[in-house]
Amino acid sequence: MDIRRRVSFSRNVDQAEVQRRTTEDTSEPVPWHALEVETVLSRVDVTETGLDSDEVAHRLAEYGPNELVEDDTVSPLNLFVSQFTGPLVLLLFAAAGLSLAIGLLPGREPGYTDAALIFLIVFGNGIFGFVQNYRAEKALDALRQMAMPDATVRRDGTVSRIPTDQVVPGDVIIVEAGDAIPADARVLHAADCRADESTLSGESVPVGKGAAPVDSDAPLADRRSILHAGTTVVRGRAEAVVVATAMDTELGTIADQLEQARERETPFEREIERLGRRIGIGIVGLILVIAAVQLFFTATDPVVVLLVAATLAVAAVPEGLPAVVTLTLALGSRRLLERNALVRNLAVVESLGAVDVIVTDKTGTLTENRMTVTRGWLPRGRIVDLDANADTNAGIEIDADANTHELDPQLSALLTCGAVCNDAGELDDGTHRGDPTEVALVTVANSAGIERPDERLYEVPFTSERKLMTVVVESFDAPGTGPFALVKGAPEVVVERCDGILVDGVVEEMTDDHRRDVEAATSEFAADALRVLGFAYAPDANLSADDDALESELVFLGLQGMTDPARDGVTEAVADCLAAGIQVTMATGDTPLTARAIAEEVGIDTESVVTGAEIAEMSDERLHRIVTETHVFARVAPEHKVRILRALQDLGYTVAMTGDGVNDAPALGNADVGIAMGERGTQVAQGASDMVLRDDNFVTIRDAIEAGRGIFDNIRTFVNYLLSANTGEVFVVFLGTLLGAIFFPEVFSSETALVITPVALLWLNLVTDGFPALALGVDPTADDVMRRPPRLHEEGVLDRRTVASIVGIGVALTGAGLGVFFYALAESADLVVAQTVLFTFLVTAELVRTQSVRLRYRLSVFSNPWLLAAVGLSLTLHLLLLYTPLSALFGVVPLGLREWGWVAGAFVPFLLANLVLVWVNDRVFGH
């Protein structure tokens, strides 16, 4: 896309002229990359000395700050309101409304207590969910607000540093190696300037920049006269004039296009929404059936029908479910944050557990994103293994004299040449910045104790056409006299310019045999996916000679091979994922050779490697076959990643995809779990993702999936626990009302005649079930969680085993509960005593149920101390309810030993039913 300017930069025009130019510039974007420098300066109304302060203030007011607009920011009010819009919450509101609506009937009192408790519970759950989601949003904001680098600009004729958000169109910026580009800018002057544009174009090799215009229809990656916002200078320096800021940059254009990509629900969110709708539809249908039976077959008072309707609504809704789900996901996200994974959407914590394919970058995720010299070659075939992980002070003693520990002179000359013929800069903390290749050369030399001279006598910059770089220094520890020209570059180019070779400290003639040796060593290094550079020198350098003469009649020193090594722990993490049935696929912009080498090192299948060019030629049908057979994709562009993602999703896979660049945002936004990099990821990529890796490490993805699987197990456990209890309660109210009207018509003709009151059900659902359910949400992860295959794509929380357990326990709870209720009613002839006995049985039965639901994952009774404490707390609160004045509020009475005996008698068959159900489920559905 062409860079756009929406209005004129000049202040010396009236508003009509501004409006005219606005229309013209919007309809026909300005091809800044194709214009001459003088034309660009004229169009932006500035000179090379920069803007003055008054003009800066005017343009800042006109264009606004140089920052991306976050249109998808969630307001606290919207976040709070969203907590009260689910179908389960609306059903509770309806129940509260029925309790109050009774008061509209003549001679009836509204159910203020029931309604107040329902509203209190709903509001409490809403506050809880709001707090957890708001914390997640604030965590993301903190990530976005990480300090941005300053920009160097020329204003009022002087150079100064300003915050990047203060850069305006027309500013003249000065950049050098290591600087981030603050805005889209047209190059005015450049000295060996190269920019890393991989975050924008996907091109992994730094791009040379210059002032010469390029074709107006040149693609983004070929606009060498433009510095793009969001990219980084890795070499040289340049001056440029800003032509677009904020959302008008290429970076902003992509961010603007991304707005619609993130508006999607996770599978878990859809399932919870679907569950709520099913519960709502089911309970409405059940209420209508019971109302018809009561009105037409038992002549029940209409008020009783309304009370039963409200009671059924309360019984059917698992009031604790929203709070438990939110807390479990929030605690899960906190657990992930401790493992360096920041979750942007709580529901994604659960989605991680369903991932069965990971499509990952190579650089920085599988590897260290740090070029490291790992091997050297010296004449006569001497291969030196260099320590890839040596720190600056470790020193290299390979090939050193065993007695003096001095570095081998030949190796010293090779490493010194690489460090001196080098533009990497040193920071105050001793680290280096610049082109990754040059940083690697300086680092390995420093590890050997080699220091670079401060001054150069002359230099010939590297260009992609020459494939050489040369510097001239006064002294160099090699045969000959100074000054010395030190050269590095592509091995074949360097060897072509050599007529000598340094062998064991003696300069020999460069023979054909020597050339073949160098060529063979270069091929061997390249076959191991090493980037290879050749090094040479020339004594008695003539500073008055032209560059071609300066770089001729050289003496060859040797080769250095470097790579971006795999991160520690990645190989084990990949093996864990494969053991868990998760396919690991690499999609990288690197060459097939490099991609294959790293994939083999970390354990990814390399039977076939497919390139982006091949993907572009494939039909969708063929790509569907390829993505299941191929796990290494090389030279891929962002559009290739999107096709790989869609092909996998079409086949039913749940895909986690990593990315760091602006161009990765569409794939991240449409993946089932989009994972952005926190250290090297762009703001746009992070905004499009579901999760941000703070350490950019593949090991963190493995840890996140393991945690996600454990969290999903916990969600399934407490959903089983809560819904089985609610199913039993619904059956108890439904069948109890019908059976009571048939067998005890004199008792159930009263408007207060219910097997259990709505308030008691609220206590059961929130207090008795709520605390244990919260504790189930922090159950430890099962030992076999990463030895199981991923669950099927269409398999939700409510799988067949869970549904069977919910129904089975609901039936057992109903049978035992109604049995003890009608027995107590017959024995005591007191409805309140029978209600209290049933209430107490449901409490104790559901507390014991906390252990039976955990047997699926073979968790011991004592593995979760929080659960033991929650069960103890719920039981204690129930006893306080029975034997304190609170009993009057809930319409229950204290129980004596006789009544407790009835409860115990009903409890035995219920416990046996639990054990039988677990045994049957193990054999029918498996573990």
Number of C-alpha atoms within 10 A of each C-alpha: 12 18 21 22 23 21 18 19 23 17 12 10 10 9 10 9 13 18 14 12 16 15 13 15 16 13 11 12 14 20 18 26 28 20 20 16 21 11 11 24 19 12 17 18 17 20 16 18 15 22 23 15 11 10 19 20 14 15 21 17 11 12 17 16 17 22 16 19 13 12 9 11 10 11 10 14 9 10 17 18 11 13 19 18 11 14 20 26 25 15 23 25 19 18 25 24 18 22 25 18 15 19 15 10 10 7 7 11 13 16 17 13 16 25 23 14 16 25 18 12 18 23 15 13 21 21 15 19 23 21 16 17 22 17 12 19 21 12 14 19 13 10 16 16 9 8 9 12 15 18 21 23 26 20 20 14 13 10 15 14 14 13 14 21 20 18 28 30 26 29 29 27 28 23 24 23 21 20 21 23 24 32 33 26 28 33 27 23 18 21 16 16 24 27 27 24 24 21 23 23 19 21 17 16 13 18 22 22 25 24 21 17 19 19 12 14 13 15 11 17 14 16 23 23 26 28 32 27 22 24 24 24 26 27 28 23 20 23 25 26 31 27 28 27 30 24 18 21 25 24 25 22 17 19 24 17 11 19 15 11 14 18 10 12 13 17 20 18 16 13 15 19 14 13 15 20 16 14 18 21 14 12 21 15 12 17 21 13 12 19 19 15 16 22 14 10 11 15 13 20 14 14 16 21 21 19 22 28 26 25 30 27 27 30 31 27 26 27 28 25 24 20 22 26 22 22 21 27 28 23 18 25 28 16 16 24 18 10 18 20 26 25 27 23 19 25 21 24 31 28 23 26 22 30 24 24 23 25 26 21 21 26 22 21 24 27 22 18 18 17 21 28 28 20 19 22 22 22 19 12 13 13 16 15 14 21 18 18 13 16 14 17 10 13 18 21 16 17 17 15 11 10 6 7 13 16 20 15 15 21 23 19 23 24 25 26 28 29 24 28 27 24 21 25 17 13 9 6 6 9 12 18 19 23 23 19 20 23 25 26 25 32 26 27 26 22 20 25 17 19 13 15 13 7 10 12 12 12 17 17 18 19 14 8 6 11 15 21 21 23 23 27 20 16 14 21 14 21 14 14 14 18 18 24 29 28 30 26 23 18 22 15 15 24 25 14 17 22 16 22 25 23 16 14 14 12 17 15 15 18 13 9 9 19 17 11 15 24 15 13 22 23 14 13 20 16 13 16 21 23 20 22 22 25 28 30 32 26 21 13 20 16 16 8 10 9 13 9 13 23 24 16 16 24 26 34 29 29 27 26 23 25 24 26 21 21 18 15 14 21 19 14 20 22 17 18 24 19 14 19 18 24 20 21 23 25 27 26 23 20 15 18 16 22 24 24 16 24 22 15 13 20 16 21 18 18 11 13 17 18 20 20 13 14 20 15 10 13 9 16 9 12 21 19 13 18 19 14 13 17 23 27 30 23 20 23 20 23 16 20 24 20 18 23 25 20 21 22 18 12 13 13 21 28 25 27 28 32 33 31 25 29 24 30 31 25 27 30 26 22 25 26 24 26 32 32 25 23 14 17 22 24 22 27 30 29 26 29 30 26 32 30 27 19 17 28 23 26 22 22 28 22 18 27 26 21 25 27 26 27 27 25 25 28 25 21 24 28 25 27 27 27 23 28 28 26 22 26 28 23 21 26 23 22 17 23 21 18 15 18 21 14 11 15 16 11 17 24 18 13 16 15 21 22 27 28 26 27 20 22 24 23 19 26 27 20 21 26 29 23 21 28 32 24 23 28 28 20 23 15 19 15 11 11 19 22 13 12 15 18 16 13 15 12 11 17 19 15 14 13 17 22 15 17 22 24 17 19 26 21 20 20 31 25 19 23 28 21 16 24 28 23 15 24 20 13 11 13 13 12 22 20 21 26 25 26 29 25 23 24 24 23 22 18 21 24 23 15 22 24 18 20 24 21 17 19 16 13 18 10 14 9 11 15 11 18 24 17 14 22 22 15 16 21 18 13 13 20 15 14 19 20 13 11 12 13 17 11 11 19 16 24 20 16 16 8 8 10 19 14 13 18 24 16 14 22 21 12 14 23 18 11 18 21 12 12 17 18 14 13 17 14 9 10 12 10 11
